[in-house]
Amino acid sequence: MWKIKLTNKAKKQIDSCEKDLQNNINTAIANMISYFEKGTGTKPDIKKLKGKYKGYLRLRVGNYRVIFTINYIKPEVFILHIISRDKAYK
């Protein structure tokens, strides 16, 4: 079973989003975990990041980005940020 951990900043960022967007983000994260766990569903839009976020991954959810890392040993996803695309890469 995969665990999801969020930084306090990520919790505030998701809480400040509209309910529809929160649902979309939660669904995208759940689909990503299902894909890693069972290999089912659509392959998530994930890319490795460069620059100041080197070593992190991003999940694209519409105009928002979920910046995270994955620990396959403990099966957990650690979410650093959930921010709009225009703010994500500044």
N, C-alpha and C positions, 0 to 999 in steps of 0.2 A: 504494500500500500504506500503510495507516494504522499509525502507531506508538502504543504505549501507554507512557506514562511515569508512574511512581508516586513520590510523596515517600517518604522513609524511614519516616515515620510511617504512611503508607498500607500499606507493605510489612509493617510490624509488625502493623498491625491485621488485615490479611488472613491473616497467618500464625497469629494467635491464634484465628482462627475454626475451627470444626469442618470436616472435609474435605468434607462434603456442602454446607455453606454456601459454602465456597471454590469448589466446582464450580459452584454456582448463580450466584455472582457472576461467575466467569469466563465462563460461558455467556451471561449477560445482557450483559456487555461485548462479547463476540464478536457476539452478535445485533445489538446497537446499531451496531457498526461495519459489519456486513454491511448493515444498513438504510441507513446513510449512504452507503456505497460503491456498493451495487448497487440500492438501493430494494426489496430483497426481504425477506421475513419480516414479522413482526409489528412494528408501530410501538412503540418502547420508551416506557415511562412516564417521561418526562423533563419537568421543570419548571424554570423560572428561579427562583432563590432571591432573597429579600429580606433586609434586616437585615445582620447581620455577614457573611453570605456573598453579599452583593450582587455580581453579575457572574459568579457560578458557577451551574452547573446541578446537578441531582440526578437520579440514576437510582434508581428504586425496585426493590429486590430483596427481596421479602417484608418482613420487619421491619427490614431494613438499608437504608442509603442510601449510594450512591456519589456523592461530591461531586467535581465535575470541571469542567474547561473544555475547549473544543474550539478547535483552530486549523485552519481549513479550508485555509489557504494551504499549510502544511507537511503536510498531513493527519496530525494527531496529537491524542491525547486525553491530558490531563494530570490525573491523579487525585490529589486533595488528601487526602481522607479516605474510609474505608470503616468506617462506624460504625452502631450500632443506632439506630433511630428515636428512642428516648427520650433518647439522648445527643446526637443530631445537632442539635437545635434549641435547646439550652440556651445 
